[in-house]
Structure formats: C-alpha cells, structure tokens
Amino acid sequence: MTDVTAKQQALLEARYGVEQPKPDNIIWTPQVEALLGHKSVRAFLPEPLPDGAIETMVAAAQSASNSSALNQWSLVAVTDPALKQRISDTVARSVPVDRIPWIEEAPVLLLWVADLSRGAGITKDAGKEPVVLDYLDSFLMASIDAALAAQNAAVAAESIGLGIVYLGVMRNIAKEVAEIINLPEYSFVTFGMATGWPDRARTSSIRPRPAQPMLLHYNQYQQDRYRSYLEGYENAYQAFRRRQSMRDKTWAGSVVDSATSMDYLGGRINLRETVMQRGFKLK
C-alpha cells in the first residue's frame, strides 16, 4: 500500500463510503485527485464565466478520443438568458416538479449534439448518398463521441474552479429543443450541461459509488458477484442521503423504479420516434 495523505483518504471515503472496501493501491496524481473529487453542482452564482472558459472547455473536448477522427459532435452554448429561460420553461412542462432551478441559475447551458449533419452534407456535396448514416452504429458512435467530449470539457471546467451538472432531461424535450436551437437533420441533443461558478453556501457533497468489485471484472464477467456488495453500497448510499437531508430511499428501490415505472421516462417515452424524425433511421 502506498502512503496516502489525509486528503486522499478523505476522497476515497467520500467516493466509496466508510464501510465499503476501497482500493489500497491507487496511483495518486493531482489529476486523479481532481477526478475523485468530482461532484455535480446544482447551485450556481450569477457571475458570468471567465473570458475564454468556453473555448478552454471546447479545446479539452476536442482533445478527447474520437471515432475515426470524424468529429461527429457539436456544441451549442446557450448564453442568451431569454433563450435559456425558454428552454428551462419547456423542460419544466416535462418534469413532475415545478422547476429545475440550476438550469436558470447557471450562466451557460451547454447542449451536446450527436451531429452527423456535417458528414451528410459533405457526402451529398460529393454527389453521393450517406447510406451508412441510416444505421444504428452511426447514431451510437456520434452519441458516444459527444459524451466523451463532454466529460473532457467537464474536467477542464472543474480545473478552473467551475462546476457542472449533466442534464439528461434535455432528452425529455428532444423535439422541442432541436427546434429552439435550429438543429439540422441528422443531429440530436444527447444531453445538456449547466455550467457556472458553484455557490459554496449551497454546496453538494461527493456522491458515493459502489465498491469496485461490484462492477470491475477481470477476464470473465461474474454475473452474481454484485450481490455480495449490495448491502455495503446501500449503507453508503443511504448515509449520504441522510447527510444531505434527502428523502428516505434505497438504491435498489431506485433501480427498480427506473426499470418498471414509465414515469421515469418522462418525455423520453417517444424518444425513438423523435430521433427518427431527426433523420436517424436506426436500421
């Protein structure tokens, strides 16, 4: 076991909880410490982003791995307060709560787009038809590339003191948001990201994750091994919720709800239809 500083031990305990087994052979670097310290931010100050912040995040995003160097993602940075409010109002009509306030509070809303429109345009300009773009793998590849890019951007944002929270709720309004930001055919908002200065007075904490053996497999997948670690994760999960004064809920209950309640889907129940209307045939 390598020597672990008090800060590093605190990061491990926050990430895994006190009782769960934790790896004792982490190779610590400043970047690893920063990654383990990630937490979603849902309370922002009204101050604007520093000059160059968006460009820095995009440079980091463009440095992520990218399928075949095809560059099949785009980013729409919503900085116009009125436009951001319109998107927030549209989201509010799709969720069972009054508002998602961090969309309105954050000075910038980033919309990450799986974007095959450039490839389609270049192909048609060459006098050919983009038939491969009709297949599921093309849509999946662009969506993965958008996610990889976004995570790099998130790490860059946090390195300069900003906070972020991902917004899967943008898929609740996939059709509407595409129209609001004038997306072309063959493009789709995979998710959003609220970005800004964290309000330290309303800060959140690092959310615990399962012990590594619950999801790390060497060479062969061990299907039932997760059962041995459920209790430990439940304890960490519920302890976190108590510290955050969140309502009583089990992790297993959340998993069951997400797999059985159609309410969980929200506006995404018609997502396939919307995606196909955007030009993706998903063969």
N, C-alpha and C positions, 0 to 999 in steps of 0.2 A: 504493500500500500504506500503510495506516495504521500508526502506531507501535505496536508490540506489546511488551508487557512480558515479562520473563523468565518470569513465572508463566503468562502466556497462551501463550507459545511452548511451554512445557513441557506445557500442557494439549493443544495441537494435536499435539505429538509423541506424547504418550501415547495420544491418541484415534485417530491415524492411523498411528502408527509413524514411524520416522525417514526411511525411504526413499520412502514413498508421497507423491504430490503432495498438498499441503494448501492449502486456500483461503487467499488472502492478503488478502481483503477482508472478514473477519469484523467485524461491528459489535459491538464488545465492550461489554457491560454487566455489572454484578455478577450479574444473573440468568443471562446467557449463560455466564459463567464457572462458575457453580454447576452448570448443566446439563452442560457439557462435563466437569466433574469427577465426574459420577456413576459409581459402581461398585457392583456387587452386594456385599452383605455376607453372609458365611456363617459368621461367628464373632461371638457376642454375649456381652456381660457379663450377669450375673444380675440386675442392678439393674432395678427397675421403671421404666416410662415415667414422665416427669414428669406431675404433675396437669394435665389439660387437653390432653395431647398427642393423644389420640384425637379429641377434639372439634375440635381445630385441624385435624387431617387431614381430618375429615369436612367441615368448613366449606370447606376448599380443594377437596375432591372435589365438593361441591355447586356450586362455582363453575365447574366445567368445562362445556364446551358439552354440550348435552343435546337429544336428538331430540324436537322439537315440545313441549318442556317437559313431557314425560310422566313423567319421573322413574322410569324403569323399571330401577332397580338398587337393591340393598340391601347392607348390610354387616353381617356377623356378626363381632364382635370377641371372639375366644376368649381370655379371661383366666384361666379356671379351669385350674390346672395339670393336674388329673386329666383333664379333658376334652381338653386339648391333647395329653396323653400318649396318650389313646385314639386320637385322630386320627393321631398320629405312628406308633403301633403298627400301625394299619390301613394307612398308607402303606408301612411297612416290608415288609409282606407282598406289595406290588405292584411292588417295585423289585429289581434284581439286586444290591443292596448291603445290608449289614446294617442301616444306619440312615441317615437324613438328619438329622444332629445339630443343624443350625441350627433345625429346627422345634422341637426340645425346648429348645434354649438360649434362643431369643428369648422374652421375657416375654409377648409378644402375638402371636397368629396372627390375621390378618385374612382373612376369606373373602368374596370379592367375588361378589355374586349377580346374575345376569341375572334380573330379577324382573318378571314380567308378572302376578303373582298379585293385586296391588292393582288393576290395571286390570281384571282378570277379575272381581274382587269388586265393584268399583264398577259395572261394566256389568251384572252379574247383579242387583245391588240396584236398578238402574233398570228391571228387568224385561226385559232384552234378553240376547242371546247374543253372546259375544265371538268371533265367527266369524273376524275378521281375525287374531286371535292364533294361529290354526292355520297361518299361512303363514310360510315361511322368513324373510321380511324382518322379521317381528316379533321372531323369535328373534335374528336377526343384529343388529337395532337395539338390543335390550336388552344384548346381549353387548358391542357397541361402546361403548355408554354406560357400562357397568361398567368397561371398560378405560380410557376417558377419565377417569373419576372417580378410578380407582386411580392413574393417573400423576400427577394433580394432588396426590393425597394423598402420593405418594412424594416429590415435590418439596418439599412442606411439611415432611415428616418430616426430610428431609436439611437443610432450612434451620435446624432447631433442634438439629442435631447427631446425630440418629438415623440409623440405617442400615436398609435394607430389601433383601429379595431376593424376587422373584416366584417362585411355586410352581405351575407348570403341572402338577406331579404330582398336584394335587388332582383333576384330571380322570381320573387312574388309578382313583380311588376315588369317582367321581361319585355312584354309587348309595348307597354306604355313608355318605359324608359328609353327603348330604342327609338320611338317616335320623338320623344322630348329632345334627345341629343342628336337626332337626324342620322342614325346609323344607316349605312348602305346594306344592300343584300349581301348575304354571306358573312354577316358579323352579328355578334351576340354578347351582351354584358354578362360575364360569368359571375361577377360579384363586385361589390364596392368596397371602398376602404376610406373611412373617416380619418382625417389626419390633422393634427394640431398640437399645441402645447398642452400637456396634461395639467389639469387643475389638481395640485397636490393636496388641497384641502378636501377633495372628494376622491382620493386615490383608491384604486383597487389593489388586490394582492395577487401574487403568483398563484395560479390555479394548479392543484396537484394533478399529476398524471399517474397511470398505472405503473407498478413495478415492471422493470424491463422484461423479466421472463414471461410476462403476460402477453407480450407481442413480439419479442425477439426470438427467432428460431434459427438454429444452425443446421444447415444442410437438409433437414426434413421438417415439414410443418407438423407440430404436435397439437392436434385439434383440441383436446380436452384440458391441456395444461392450464389454460386461463382460469379454470375453476378453482385451482389452488390459491389463486391470488385475488379472487373477488372480494373476500372479506376484508383483506388489508386495504384494498382500494376504496371500498365502501366507507371504511373508517376514516380514511384521509379525506375523501370527498365530502362526507357529512360534517367532519370537523371544520373544513374550510367554509362550508355554508353557514355553520353556526357563528364562526368568527366574523363573517360578512353580514350577519343578521339577515340571511336569506331564508326563504320559507323552507320548511322541512320537506326533503325529497331525497329519494335514494337514486344512485347512479343506475342501478339495474332497472328501476322504475322508469327512468328517463329513456333508457334503451328500448324498453317495451313500448312505451308511448310513441317513440319515434318510428317504431315498426308496425304499429297497429292502429294508431289514430290518424285519420285522414285530415284532422285539424292541423296536424304537424306540417302538412304540405302547404297550407295557406293557398296562395295564388299559384303555387307550382304544380297543382294538380293537372293543369293543362300545358305544362312546360313543353312536352314533346310537340304538341300542335304549334306552339309559338315558335319553337326552334325551326320547325319545318317551314313555317311561314316566312322565316328569315332567310330561306334559301337552302337550308341544310336538309338533304333528303334522307340521311341516316340509313343508307342501304346496308 
